[in-house]
Amino acid sequence: MRRPLIGALSALLLGGAGLATAGVAPAAAATDTPKAKAVDFAGTVALSNCSGSVVRMPNSADSDLAFVLSNGHCLESGMPSAGQVIVDRASTRSFTLLNSSGSGVATLRATKIAYATMTDTDVSLYQLSSTYAQIQQRYGIKALPLADTHPVQGTAINVVSGYWKKIYSCNIDGFVYRLKEDEWTWKDSVRYTSACNTIGGTSGSPVVDSATGKVVAINNTGNEDGGRCTLNNPCEVDANGTVTVRQGINYAQQTYSITKCVAAGNKINLSLAGCELPKP
């Protein structure tokens, strides 16, 4: 995993202290087709140990309580075991909301973990005490939209870390049938090209399609030492069981499937038609 980091940066971020931003990606050239959108930090958040973002579903209303998206392995209670699914668990976790330049503008607070797991995917979805409209009215920040379709190989992407205030730019290199790390296995993972050399603390960063500005995945892991299917050294397993190790390559978990499991009012409903997220 892109290891969660110990210690909080929220106070620094909220105060606007300058973490390094040398890795921030420039806007794509105007000749891109379709025209690339400038990707910045607006709507991303810093957790105490990871990154994340305020996100909305295609059917979310401005009056809905907002979601923060991050990794399952970033939960304040620790990493869920393989097969464990968490739904509607109370939480008062706080998040530092960033503006476009990466300065902290507010502290948002959760009321619950709406959904979290490390089975098949690596996701945590917190519900906040504020609505999308309240966040936009108070701080001028819009939520990042989640794409509701499978991403495409070769797509230009940006991995936006609110923890480090850094943006990594690369492309989707391909998709992994099964990505295995220690006791956990994830399905249809996104593999980056080598330019996205994400580090600890970037866990939970939104992976943004550079052309649409929509979130297509959540950054979650990378093979650090060349190990085979061990902690911090995930391996790729194809449909025939063949194992491939790619040292230095990093991965993310797709998010379009989440949109199939959220009903009106931002209510998690794992019984919806088309919802394939693991159930408790």
Secondary structure as UniProt FT lines:
FT   HELIX           10..14
FT   TURN            15..16
FT   TURN            22..23
FT   TURN            30..31
FT   TURN            42..43
FT   STRAND          44..46
FT   STRAND          51..56
FT   TURN            58..59
FT   TURN            62..63
FT   STRAND          65..70
FT   HELIX           72..74
FT   TURN            76..77
FT   TURN            82..83
FT   STRAND          85..90
FT   STRAND          94..98
FT   TURN            100..101
FT   STRAND          104..117
FT   STRAND          123..131
FT   HELIX           132..139
FT   STRAND          144..146
FT   TURN            153..154
FT   STRAND          156..161
FT   TURN            162..165
FT   STRAND          166..181
FT   TURN            182..183
FT   STRAND          184..192
FT   TURN            194..195
FT   TURN            200..201
FT   TURN            203..204
FT   STRAND          206..209
FT   TURN            210..212
FT   STRAND          215..222
FT   TURN            231..232
FT   STRAND          235..237
FT   TURN            239..240
FT   STRAND          243..244
FT   TURN            247..248
FT   STRAND          250..254
FT   HELIX           256..259
FT   TURN            260..261
FT   STRAND          262..263
FT   TURN            264..266
FT   STRAND          267..268
FT   TURN            270..271
FT   TURN            273..274
//
